[in-house]
Amino acid sequence: MSALTDPAKRRWLGWGSLAVVFLLVNVHRLSTAVLSEQLVDAFAISASQLGTLHASFFFIYAVVQIPTGVVSDRYGARYVGAAGAVVLSAGAVAFTLSGGYLTAFLSRAVIGLGSGVIFVSTLRFCTSWFRVDEFATMTGVTTGIAGLGAILATVPLAVAIDRIGWRPTVRALAVVGFAAAVAVVALVRRSPSDAGLDPIENVPKQRTASLRETGAHLRALLGDLDQWLLSVVFFSAMGTILTVIGLWGVPYLVVVYDLDVTAASSFTLVGAVGMLIGAPAVGRVSDRLGRRHGPLIAGLGLFTLVLAVVPAVGDPPLPAVAGLFFLVGFSLGFVMLSLPIIKEKYPAEASGVATATVNGAGFLGGAVLPTAMGVVLDGYRTGDVVSGTVVYTETGYRVAFALTTAAVAAAFCCAVWLSLRRRRRVGAGGAGEAGGGERKG
């Protein structure tokens, strides 16, 4: 059979087309670190305006998560994913044509709007094309694409900008996005049967939920303590990863270790490699063991201990810092287990809205925690300014990292509470109470 007629192969073509779009999402998401000097010069903006420009992506991204879940459950990944690719690419073109801060801000928000539908749509596709015991693996593999995007958003993006300029580089990303949208339309279908193919063994048949049923699922989610506990986990832990690797990690290294920005960025590259390795590895192990809660708790405990090194020591040896950044990135794999946990608690036709509800909390954390860390740092300003950036003291960074450590410690406590609740339900014979069975540990 060819790759188009063999459902076991065809699913990888569909997933691959969506993964290309998700790769672009992560390049755009983290590109402002490399683009910062060009954007400040092009739009004559301050450092605070640059931070707001960066955050506009995350706020819009978080807001669209639940609507995306509802639409994905109803219409599938084909049209939602393709529309997202078109919108984010159109936003990228508009960004390159911007002549001032306001248009750049709005264009960046449009990029976030289109980007916000891709991850949930991809997971919705995986629900219909992959077995239940493959879902954590596919969540991890898909998340690993974020690590690859983070890598491309560092040195490769900087080299491209240096050679052809930032506007042509971003326009080139838009061209790739439009091409990927065509591929999504051509290759993605709601299920093997919708593609005219035989069903895949052990992949449950999917049905389309009515709007009334979707509303009922959403009301159940909003009243579900488990969902709120997982949302706190995702808000705190995902928000911390995006904060440390995406923003404050580099200034910390510049101030405390007197590194230049290029050398400091190599540590965030190590963190991106950790993301690339950790998400697929943890997802695969979780599927092989048939366990979600135990690895989530262990991973968040390790994450808390790793983060505590900076507030406890202040300036650990640089090799230790490299290891710290790698483990912060690797911890993404443990955090992503939150999505299979919530997905497996609800019926298959509610998988989009269930995963979107928790996923949105993570990107709200990605918008809130960097600002909260900045507020803490503002109490430790030195009065010096280097390259337009305010300099903070080492003590300020220790206190700020203590904030993220406390956030992840709270996530760890929520994960333990979640596991205790699950054990009580299992002991009382109530597993799968919401319609979708819950896995071990």
Sequence and secondary structure as in RCSB ss.txt:
>XXXX:A:sequence
MSALTDPAKRRWLGWGSLAVVFLLVNVHRLSTAVLSEQLVDAFAISASQLGTLHASFFFIYAVVQIPTGVVSDRY
GARYVGAAGAVVLSAGAVAFTLSGGYLTAFLSRAVIGLGSGVIFVSTLRFCTSWFRVDEFATMTGVTTGIAGLGA
ILATVPLAVAIDRIGWRPTVRALAVVGFAAAVAVVALVRRSPSDAGLDPIENVPKQRTASLRETGAHLRALLGDL
DQWLLSVVFFSAMGTILTVIGLWGVPYLVVVYDLDVTAASSFTLVGAVGMLIGAPAVGRVSDRLGRRHGPLIAGL
GLFTLVLAVVPAVGDPPLPAVAGLFFLVGFSLGFVMLSLPIIKEKYPAEASGVATATVNGAGFLGGAVLPTAMGV
VLDGYRTGDVVSGTVVYTETGYRVAFALTTAAVAAAFCCAVWLSLRRRRRVGAGGAGEAGGGERKG
>XXXX:A:secstr
  TTT HHHHHHHHHHHHHHHHHHHHHHHHTHHHHHHHHHHHHT  HHHHHHHHHHHHHHHHHTHHHHHHHHHHH
 HHHHHHHHHHHHHHHHHHHHH  SHHHHHHHHHHHHHHHTTHHHHHHHHHHHHS GGGHHHHHHHHHHHHHHHH
HHTTHHHHHHHHHH HHHHHHHHHHHHHHHHHHHHHH  SSTGGGT    TT        HHHHHHHHHHHHT H
HHHHHHHHHHHHHHHHHHIIIIIHHHHHHHHH   HHHHHHHHHHHHHHHHHHHHHHHHHHHHHTBSHHHHHHHH
HHHHHHHHHHHHHSS  HHHHHHHHHHHHHTHHHHTTHHHHHHHHS GGGHHHHHHHHHHHHHHHHHHHHHHHHH
HHHTTEEEEEETTEEEE HHHHHHHHHHHHHHHHHHHHHHHHHHHHHHHHHHTT TTTTSS   B 
